[in-house]
Amino acid sequence: MATEMEDVELIQRAWPVAEIPSPFGSTGGILDDIYQHTVRNYDWDNDELLIQLGFLTCSQAQLFRFLEEVAAPVVQTSEAQATLVSELNGHLQHDGFRLAMTGKVSGSPIYKVQQAVLGSPADQGISAALQAFDPGDVHSRWIAAVERRIDDSRGAITLARTLLEDVCKWILAEANVDCQEKDDLPVLYRKLAKVLRLAPDDHTEQTFRQLLGSCQQIVELLGSLRSKLGDAHSPGPKRAKPSPRHAELAVNLSGTMATFLVDTWKARKDEALKASESAEVTDAQ
């Protein structure tokens, strides 16, 4: 269950073991049984341990407390935490809940169980792609944008732009392309388009040229929306107020573009790897 501490320590953090009597009459309560069967004899696996603790019949509050503790950064390595949260959310979503990042400690995410925001099937596909790309900042930014679409349209629009900025910067960093602090979203996208060969001039087929030109326009429009309708600046008494449908459009466009960029970067890396392997085979011959 835990990768950064002993399972017994995790159980003591996450479960009220001092209040649970031993099913076998041990004077030290169930904690004595846990040590006996998981440390000394090791004849309880994790399933048996959780059953003995009452995992299958505990309250929802206790279940959520356990899930939050098992996903804590002091309990799991960063890699194990990201995988675990993704897998748990796959189950929690069926009941309308999810582990949401609510903060960070020493750079690692802290998760709490919260009511899930119901969205479209596209939301789930975008979420999965961004989770695989970067489970921390990028995926968390997407989730925050999705959650604000209804109740905080300005904030959602601001996060839609920030999401694309994050993706551009992350990919450019992986590609060893320098970015300046002053680079805004259109500048970042133009740099990334060169790396990913997404500029319209990189293609001869007219349909692709038009499609990629439209992508560039979408990015530029999302950048201007943040200034016009987002919460980055004071709205003033006469500024237009975005409605939830405007926020949903901005967030969905941003998520779709972010997924396209991430998938294209993966494809370009795969192409480079195959070319390198092919060159090695040729050299060997």
Buried (B, 14 or more C-beta within 10 A) or exposed (E): BBEBBEBBEBBBBBBEBEEBEBEEEBEEBBBBBBBBBBEEEEEBEEEEBBEBBBBEEBEEEBBBBBBBBBBBBBBBBBEBBBBBBBEBBEEBBEEEBBBBBEEEEEEBBBBBBBEBBEBEEEBEEBBBBBBEBBBBBBBBBBBBBBBBBBEBBBBBBBBBBBBBBBBBBBBBEEBEBEBEEEBBBBBBBBBBBBBBEBBBEEBEEEEEBEEBBEBBEBBBBBBEBBEBBBBBEEBEEEEEEBEBEBBBBBBBBBBBBBBBBBEBBBEBEEEEEEEEEEEEEEEEE
